[in-house]
Amino acid sequence: MRQSKYFLKTSKTTPADDVSVNAKLLEQGGFVQKALAGVYSYLPLGWRVLKKIEAIVREEMDAAGGQEVFMPSLHPKANWEATGRWQGLDVLFKVKSQHGNEYALGPTHEEIVTPMAIPVINSYKDLPLAVYQIQTKFRDEPRAKSGLLRGREFRMKDLYSFHASSEDLEKYYNEVAIPAYEKIFQRLGLNALFTEASGGTFSKFSHEYQVEIESGEDVIYICEKCGMAKNKEVFEDGAECTKCGKTSWREAKASEVGNIFMLQEKYSKPFNLQFTDSDGSKKTVIMGCYGIGTSRLMGVIVEKFHDDKGIIWPAAVAPFKVHLISLKGGEETAENLYQDLLNSGVEVLYDDRDLSAGSKFADADLIGLPYRVVVSAKTVAQESVELKERAGQESQLVKINELADKLKN
């Protein structure tokens, strides 16, 4: 993509109303644009990042046997009344139409997915099943802040599983869902801590995935022996680690990027979601739910991977792999190299703008692609380019005819 034609403008101005690192760098780098508190437009650069995050999530959900669906954002009031959450959920956006009908904007989708399963699940032979979606959610947060970490409109993956028994749910939870989540966070380059949290009305415990960041809104206690964590709300001084039994903890700030619940019959009962068991008896379907905040992940990645110059994107989610910069005397060679890299399947953002070297380098550091390639009169004379990793300090000269292979490897 030619930067001169791209829907992208960087800025030196820090957002006045949000001092969080991710808000500052994503807005200044031209990834997102704030529409109102807690609501962002994703510009082409940011949308590429979000799509790559969601592609990783989608691949692992498919590998875990999830079937992708897409459910509506506008929900009937009656469904939320059936579960008691029309009045009981304080962050629920409620919408009244000109015809007098009332609706909810979905903050989560138990009220839709459960009745959706009624015509599909009839017999124990239909179970287990798992469906998921990646969709925009809405929550009427009283204090939308910290950029993408706490929004009123945000992206989320939610998986729902259906089972014939609590034992089958527990098996799926431990043998399918948890390993799938671990793979997702590993691929994103994040050390997401498996964290014990309150189960609310569902069970004694649920689990969160928390990433340590300085601006985190959650307080967690991390076992210094095995790395498992407990959320502050379930932590007691002297408590033993559920995983290793030790009692040595350290306190940390973190941001939640995922959570998983054993819902049991919480939503299947209100909608009378039942199946016929092998003995002919009618039983209530057992459910689990598994969420990942994909847009929040984008914010957490920036909070985790940056320096005083800008973002340092992990290669797996970077919008482009290479920032190709053309300087005076290197224009023709840069043009040819741009086409060669595209033909080799390398994702390139090509800075062909008529700006100073300093401005181009500053933008490259701010945007934070994994590799910067500079073509100038000096490098052309040596039939080379200057290659530098964004996460590194040193640059190296690489022969032009060897660059594509080096980048692909």
C-alpha positions in Angstrom: 0.0 0.0 0.0 1.3 3.4 -1.0 1.3 5.7 2.1 0.7 8.7 -0.1 -2.7 7.2 -1.1 -3.6 5.5 2.2 -6.4 6.7 4.4 -3.8 7.5 7.1 -2.6 10.7 8.8 -0.4 10.5 11.9 -0.5 13.2 14.5 2.0 14.7 17.1 -0.9 15.8 19.3 -1.7 13.6 22.3 -5.5 13.0 22.9 -6.5 15.6 25.5 -9.1 13.4 27.2 -7.3 10.1 27.5 -3.8 9.6 28.7 -3.6 5.8 28.4 -0.8 4.5 26.2 -3.1 2.6 23.8 -5.4 5.6 23.3 -2.5 7.9 22.7 -0.5 5.7 20.3 -3.4 4.3 18.4 -5.0 7.7 17.8 -1.7 9.4 17.0 -0.6 6.6 14.7 -3.8 6.7 12.7 -5.2 3.4 13.7 -8.4 4.5 15.3 -10.4 7.7 15.7 -12.6 8.5 18.6 -16.3 9.2 17.8 -17.3 9.7 21.4 -16.2 8.4 24.8 -15.8 4.6 24.6 -16.7 4.5 20.8 -14.0 4.3 18.1 -13.8 4.1 14.3 -11.2 1.7 13.1 -9.3 3.3 10.2 -7.7 1.0 7.6 -4.4 0.5 9.5 -6.3 -0.4 12.7 -8.9 -2.5 11.0 -6.0 -4.7 9.5 -4.7 -5.3 13.1 -8.2 -6.1 14.4 -8.9 -8.5 11.5 -5.6 -10.3 12.2 -6.4 -10.7 15.9 -9.8 -12.0 15.0 -8.4 -14.4 12.3 -6.2 -16.1 15.0 -9.2 -16.3 17.4 -11.4 -17.7 14.6 -8.8 -20.3 13.5 -8.5 -21.7 17.1 -12.2 -21.7 17.6 -12.7 -23.7 14.4 -9.9 -26.1 15.5 -11.7 -26.6 18.8 -14.9 -27.6 17.0 -16.8 -24.3 17.2 -19.2 -23.5 14.4 -19.4 -19.9 13.5 -22.7 -18.0 13.5 -23.7 -14.4 13.5 -26.4 -13.2 15.8 -28.2 -9.8 15.9 -27.2 -6.8 18.0 -30.8 -5.7 18.5 -32.5 -8.0 21.0 -36.2 -8.4 21.9 -37.1 -7.1 25.4 -39.0 -10.4 26.2 -35.8 -12.5 26.0 -34.1 -10.3 28.6 -37.2 -10.3 30.8 -37.2 -14.1 30.7 -33.7 -14.2 32.3 -34.3 -11.3 34.7 -31.6 -9.2 33.2 -33.8 -6.5 31.7 -33.8 -4.8 35.1 -30.9 -6.7 36.6 -28.1 -5.7 34.3 -27.1 -2.2 34.9 -24.9 -1.7 31.7 -27.8 -2.8 29.4 -28.5 -0.3 26.6 -32.2 0.0 26.1 -33.8 1.3 22.9 -37.4 2.4 22.4 -38.6 2.5 18.8 -41.0 5.1 17.4 -43.6 2.3 17.4 -43.4 1.8 21.1 -41.4 -1.4 21.1 -38.4 -1.8 23.4 -35.2 -3.6 22.6 -31.7 -4.2 24.1 -28.4 -3.7 22.3 -26.6 -6.9 23.0 -23.8 -6.7 25.6 -23.6 -10.5 25.4 -25.7 -13.1 23.6 -27.0 -15.8 26.0 -30.6 -14.4 25.5 -30.3 -15.0 21.8 -28.2 -18.2 21.4 -30.2 -20.2 24.0 -33.6 -20.0 22.2 -31.7 -20.3 18.9 -30.6 -23.8 20.0 -34.2 -25.0 20.8 -35.0 -26.3 17.3 -31.6 -27.8 16.8 -31.1 -29.8 20.1 -33.7 -32.5 20.6 -31.8 -35.6 21.7 -28.7 -36.5 23.6 -27.4 -37.6 20.2 -27.3 -33.8 19.3 -24.9 -33.1 22.1 -22.3 -31.7 22.7 -22.5 -28.7 20.4 -20.5 -25.4 20.3 -21.2 -22.2 18.3 -19.4 -18.9 18.4 -19.4 -15.5 16.8 -17.2 -12.4 16.6 -19.3 -9.3 16.8 -19.8 -5.8 18.1 -21.2 -5.5 21.6 -22.7 -2.6 23.5 -22.4 -1.8 27.2 -23.6 1.4 28.9 -20.4 1.8 30.9 -20.6 4.7 33.4 -16.9 5.5 33.0 -15.7 4.6 29.5 -11.9 5.3 29.5 -8.5 3.9 28.8 -8.9 3.8 25.0 -9.8 0.3 23.8 -9.6 -1.2 27.3 -13.0 0.0 28.4 -15.6 0.9 25.8 -19.3 1.3 25.3 -19.0 -0.3 21.8 -16.4 -3.0 21.4 -15.6 -6.3 19.5 -15.9 -9.6 21.2 -15.7 -13.3 20.4 -18.2 -15.4 22.4 -18.4 -19.2 22.2 -21.3 -21.1 23.7 -21.2 -24.8 24.4 -24.2 -27.2 25.0 -23.9 -30.4 26.9 -25.9 -33.3 28.3 -24.3 -33.2 31.7 -22.2 -31.1 34.0 -19.5 -33.7 33.7 -19.4 -33.3 29.9 -19.3 -29.5 30.3 -16.4 -29.8 32.8 -14.5 -32.0 30.4 -15.0 -29.6 27.5 -14.0 -26.7 29.7 -10.7 -28.2 30.7 -9.8 -30.3 27.7 -11.0 -28.1 24.8 -11.7 -24.5 25.9 -8.7 -23.8 28.1 -6.1 -25.3 25.7 -7.7 -23.3 22.8 -7.4 -20.1 24.8 -3.8 -20.8 25.7 -3.0 -21.3 22.0 -4.7 -18.0 21.1 -2.7 -15.9 23.6 0.5 -17.7 22.7 0.0 -16.8 19.1 -0.6 -13.2 20.0 2.6 -13.1 21.9 0.9 -12.5 25.3 1.5 -14.1 28.6 -2.2 -14.3 29.6 -2.5 -15.5 33.2 -5.1 -18.1 34.0 -6.9 -16.4 36.9 -9.5 -17.7 39.3 -12.4 -15.3 39.8 -15.8 -15.3 41.3 -18.4 -17.5 39.5 -21.3 -15.2 40.6 -24.6 -17.1 40.3 -23.1 -19.8 38.0 -20.6 -21.6 40.1 -18.1 -21.2 42.9 -15.4 -20.0 40.5 -15.1 -18.8 36.9 -11.8 -18.1 35.2 -10.3 -15.0 33.6 -7.3 -14.5 31.4 -5.4 -11.5 32.7 -2.4 -9.7 31.1 -0.1 -7.7 33.4 0.0 -4.0 32.4 0.8 -0.9 34.4 -2.5 0.7 33.5 -4.6 -2.4 34.3 -7.9 -1.8 36.1 -7.9 -5.2 37.8 -5.8 -6.2 40.8 -4.6 -9.8 40.8 -2.4 -12.0 43.0 0.0 -14.2 41.1 1.4 -17.4 42.6 5.2 -17.0 42.6 5.6 -20.8 42.3 3.5 -21.7 39.3 2.1 -18.5 37.8 -1.6 -19.1 38.3 -3.5 -16.0 39.6 -6.5 -15.1 41.7 -8.6 -12.0 41.2 -8.7 -9.6 44.2 -12.4 -10.3 44.7 -11.7 -14.0 45.6 -8.3 -13.6 47.2 -7.7 -14.1 51.0 -4.4 -13.6 52.7 -2.7 -16.9 53.3 -4.8 -18.6 50.6 -3.3 -21.7 48.9 -2.8 -21.7 45.2 -5.5 -24.0 43.6 -2.9 -25.3 41.2 0.2 -26.0 43.2 -0.8 -25.5 46.9 1.7 -22.8 47.6 0.9 -19.6 49.5 3.5 -17.1 48.1 1.8 -14.4 46.1 2.7 -11.1 44.5 0.2 -8.3 43.7 -0.1 -6.9 40.2 -2.2 -4.7 38.0 -3.7 -6.4 35.0 -6.3 -6.2 32.2 -8.8 -9.0 31.5 -8.7 -10.2 27.9 -10.9 -13.3 28.3 -13.3 -15.1 30.6 -14.9 -18.5 30.7 -17.9 -19.6 32.7 -19.7 -22.9 33.4 -23.2 -21.5 33.0 -24.9 -24.8 33.9 -28.7 -24.3 33.6 -28.7 -20.5 34.2 -30.0 -19.7 30.7 -31.3 -23.0 29.4 -34.0 -23.2 32.2 -35.7 -19.9 31.5 -36.0 -20.8 27.8 -36.9 -24.4 28.5 -34.0 -25.7 26.4 -34.3 -29.5 26.9 -33.2 -32.7 25.3 -34.5 -36.3 25.5 -31.9 -38.5 27.2 -31.0 -42.1 26.4 -33.6 -43.3 28.9 -36.3 -41.3 27.4 -36.4 -38.7 30.1 -36.5 -34.9 29.5 -33.5 -33.0 30.8 -32.3 -29.4 30.8 -29.3 -28.7 28.5 -26.1 -27.7 30.4 -24.2 -24.6 29.0 -20.9 -22.9 29.1 -19.7 -19.6 27.7 -16.3 -18.4 26.7 -15.5 -14.8 25.8 -12.5 -12.9 24.4 -12.4 -9.2 23.9 -10.8 -8.8 20.5 -10.7 -5.0 20.4 -9.5 -4.9 24.0 -6.7 -7.3 23.0 -5.6 -4.7 20.5 -5.4 -2.1 23.2 -3.6 -4.5 25.6 -1.0 -5.4 22.9 -0.2 -1.8 22.5 0.1 -1.3 26.3 2.4 -4.2 26.4 4.6 -3.6 23.3 5.7 0.0 22.9 8.5 2.3 23.7 8.9 6.1 23.9 8.8 6.4 20.1 5.6 4.4 19.4 4.1 0.9 19.0 6.1 -2.3 18.5 3.6 -4.7 16.9 4.1 -8.5 17.2 4.6 -9.9 13.8 1.4 -12.0 14.0 -0.9 -9.0 14.2 1.1 -6.2 12.6 -1.0 -4.4 9.9 2.0 -4.8 7.4 5.2 -6.7 7.8 7.5 -4.0 6.3 7.6 -0.3 6.2 9.5 0.6 3.0 10.9 4.1 3.0 12.1 5.9 0.0 14.6 8.7 0.5 16.2 11.1 -2.1 18.1 9.2 -4.7 16.4 5.9 -4.0 13.0 6.6 -5.6 13.3 4.4 -8.7 14.9 1.5 -6.8 12.2 1.8 -4.1 9.4 1.6 -6.7 10.9 -1.5 -8.2 11.5 -3.1 -4.8 7.9 -2.3 -3.7 6.6 -4.3 -6.7 9.0 -7.1 -6.1 8.0 -7.5 -2.4 4.3 -7.5 -3.3 4.9 -10.1 -5.9 6.8 -12.2 -3.3 3.7 -12.0 -1.0 5.3 -9.6 1.6 2.8 -7.1 3.1 4.3 -3.7 2.6 3.4 -0.1 3.6 5.4 2.0 1.1 6.2 5.5 2.3 6.5 7.3 -1.0 5.6 10.7 0.4 7.6 13.9 -0.3 8.7 14.4 3.3 12.0 14.6 5.2 13.8 11.5 6.3 13.2 12.5 9.9 9.5 12.8 9.5 9.4 9.4 7.7 11.5 7.7 10.4 9.3 9.2 13.2 6.1 7.9 11.5 7.7 4.5 11.0 8.6 4.2 14.7 5.1 5.5 15.8 3.3 3.0 13.5 5.6 0.2 14.6 5.7 -2.4 11.8 8.1 -5.2 12.5 10.7 -4.2 9.8 11.8 -0.9 8.3 13.5 -0.9 4.9 15.2 2.3 3.8 16.3 2.9 0.2 18.5 6.0 -0.4 21.2 7.1 -2.8 23.8 5.8 -0.4 22.3 2.3 -0.3 21.5 2.2 -4.0 25.2 2.8 -4.7 25.9 -0.4 -2.8 23.1 -2.3 -4.4 21.6 -2.7 -0.9 19.0 -1.4 1.4 19.1 -0.7 5.1 17.1 -3.2 7.1 16.1 -2.6 10.8 13.8 -4.5 13.2 11.4 -2.2 15.0 12.2 -4.0 18.3 15.9 -3.8 17.8 18.6 -1.1 17.9 20.9 -1.9 15.0 20.3 -1.7 11.3 22.1 -3.8 8.6 22.8 -3.5 4.9 21.1 -6.3 2.9 21.6 -6.9 -0.8 18.4 -5.9 -2.8 18.2 -9.3 -4.5 18.3 -11.1 -1.1 15.8 -8.9 0.7 12.5 -10.7 -0.2 13.8 -14.1 0.9 15.3 -12.7 4.1 12.0 -11.1 5.0 9.9 -14.2 4.2 12.2 -16.3 6.4 
